[in-house]
């Protein structure tokens, strides 16, 4: 039997570090592009901005590790009563904890 706990939010320091790195890395390429007047660096800075924002949003919103033991989390959805709503859960089989993400969604029962 898995124990159910709410999934803790990321710390403010990690969130701020992600935001700062998402700003600093592309901005440095942009400043180099202006300084050297290079169209290649302008395009490169745009691509780096897209890549950094995509990678950081993936890491921020799609957790794959257990906050307690660092084990791999597996996604599971659980229907809420007889409604068309389900909640998103992540299970850690190493420490036998079900982490509740706090997210719910509606699904189509016919699909």
One Martini backbone bead per residue (centre of mass of N, CA, C, O) as a GRO file, in nm:
protein
  111
    1UNK     BB    1   0.093   0.038   0.025
    2UNK     BB    2   0.055   0.363  -0.053
    3UNK     BB    3   0.159   0.668   0.040
    4UNK     BB    4   0.003   0.987   0.060
    5UNK     BB    5   0.139   1.291  -0.089
    6UNK     BB    6   0.233   1.600  -0.138
    7UNK     BB    7   0.389   1.773  -0.378
    8UNK     BB    8   0.648   1.958  -0.365
    9UNK     BB    9   0.774   2.244  -0.424
   10UNK     BB   10   0.988   2.432  -0.554
   11UNK     BB   11   1.231   2.614  -0.484
   12UNK     BB   12   1.318   2.941  -0.506
   13UNK     BB   13   1.610   2.902  -0.597
   14UNK     BB   14   1.555   2.722  -0.845
   15UNK     BB   15   1.366   2.916  -0.987
   16UNK     BB   16   1.561   3.156  -1.008
   17UNK     BB   17   1.786   3.003  -1.161
   18UNK     BB   18   1.615   2.946  -1.413
   19UNK     BB   19   1.550   3.239  -1.487
   20UNK     BB   20   1.838   3.353  -1.504
   21UNK     BB   21   1.941   3.151  -1.721
   22UNK     BB   22   1.717   3.235  -1.931
   23UNK     BB   23   1.849   3.528  -1.955
   24UNK     BB   24   2.166   3.521  -1.975
   25UNK     BB   25   2.238   3.342  -2.215
   26UNK     BB   26   2.086   3.495  -2.449
   27UNK     BB   27   2.195   3.780  -2.379
   28UNK     BB   28   2.491   3.723  -2.445
   29UNK     BB   29   2.441   3.666  -2.745
   30UNK     BB   30   2.308   3.941  -2.806
   31UNK     BB   31   2.552   4.119  -2.727
   32UNK     BB   32   2.747   3.994  -2.932
   33UNK     BB   33   2.580   4.066  -3.183
   34UNK     BB   34   2.598   4.372  -3.145
   35UNK     BB   35   2.905   4.403  -3.123
   36UNK     BB   36   2.967   4.225  -3.406
   37UNK     BB   37   2.745   4.240  -3.622
   38UNK     BB   38   2.583   3.948  -3.625
   39UNK     BB   39   2.354   3.738  -3.769
   40UNK     BB   40   2.433   3.467  -3.650
   41UNK     BB   41   2.404   3.555  -3.346
   42UNK     BB   42   2.106   3.622  -3.359
   43UNK     BB   43   2.009   3.341  -3.431
   44UNK     BB   44   2.151   3.196  -3.197
   45UNK     BB   45   2.006   3.347  -2.967
   46UNK     BB   46   1.723   3.245  -3.042
   47UNK     BB   47   1.784   2.941  -3.018
   48UNK     BB   48   1.882   2.947  -2.725
   49UNK     BB   49   1.624   3.056  -2.602
   50UNK     BB   50   1.444   2.821  -2.685
   51UNK     BB   51   1.611   2.592  -2.552
   52UNK     BB   52   1.615   2.696  -2.258
   53UNK     BB   53   1.311   2.724  -2.211
   54UNK     BB   54   1.239   2.432  -2.277
   55UNK     BB   55   1.422   2.288  -2.070
   56UNK     BB   56   1.320   2.435  -1.811
   57UNK     BB   57   1.019   2.362  -1.839
   58UNK     BB   58   1.060   2.061  -1.828
   59UNK     BB   59   1.203   2.050  -1.549
   60UNK     BB   60   0.972   2.201  -1.390
   61UNK     BB   61   0.698   2.031  -1.491
   62UNK     BB   62   0.871   1.738  -1.519
   63UNK     BB   63   0.891   1.524  -1.294
   64UNK     BB   64   1.121   1.226  -1.215
   65UNK     BB   65   1.180   1.270  -0.902
   66UNK     BB   66   1.208   1.197  -0.582
   67UNK     BB   67   1.220   1.398  -0.296
   68UNK     BB   68   1.327   1.172  -0.096
   69UNK     BB   69   1.516   0.945  -0.284
   70UNK     BB   70   1.544   0.984  -0.620
   71UNK     BB   71   1.351   0.827  -0.762
   72UNK     BB   72   1.145   0.708  -0.991
   73UNK     BB   73   0.863   0.840  -1.146
   74UNK     BB   74   0.522   0.741  -1.191
   75UNK     BB   75   0.253   0.782  -1.381
   76UNK     BB   76  -0.091   0.856  -1.259
   77UNK     BB   77  -0.440   0.804  -1.289
   78UNK     BB   78  -0.738   0.912  -1.096
   79UNK     BB   79  -1.048   0.878  -1.041
   80UNK     BB   80  -1.326   1.086  -0.938
   81UNK     BB   81  -1.533   0.886  -0.882
   82UNK     BB   82  -1.812   0.937  -1.120
   83UNK     BB   83  -1.661   1.129  -1.276
   84UNK     BB   84  -1.471   1.318  -1.539
   85UNK     BB   85  -1.242   1.312  -1.328
   86UNK     BB   86  -0.885   1.355  -1.269
   87UNK     BB   87  -0.585   1.268  -1.106
   88UNK     BB   88  -0.243   1.339  -1.055
   89UNK     BB   89   0.005   1.086  -1.014
   90UNK     BB   90   0.311   0.985  -0.832
   91UNK     BB   91   0.519   0.703  -0.818
   92UNK     BB   92   0.722   0.545  -0.559
   93UNK     BB   93   0.867   0.230  -0.526
   94UNK     BB   94   1.099   0.264  -0.320
   95UNK     BB   95   0.917   0.438  -0.081
   96UNK     BB   96   0.602   0.410  -0.102
   97UNK     BB   97   0.498   0.680  -0.268
   98UNK     BB   98   0.232   0.907  -0.331
   99UNK     BB   99   0.226   1.181  -0.544
  100UNK     BB  100   0.046   1.478  -0.529
  101UNK     BB  101   0.013   1.737  -0.766
  102UNK     BB  102  -0.289   1.887  -0.777
  103UNK     BB  103  -0.393   1.780  -1.047
  104UNK     BB  104  -0.669   1.828  -1.273
  105UNK     BB  105  -0.902   1.661  -1.505
  106UNK     BB  106  -1.086   1.625  -1.797
  107UNK     BB  107  -1.258   1.348  -1.943
  108UNK     BB  108  -1.351   1.122  -2.195
  109UNK     BB  109  -1.532   0.832  -2.163
  110UNK     BB  110  -1.546   0.749  -2.479
  111UNK     BB  111  -1.222   0.746  -2.546
   0.00000   0.00000   0.00000
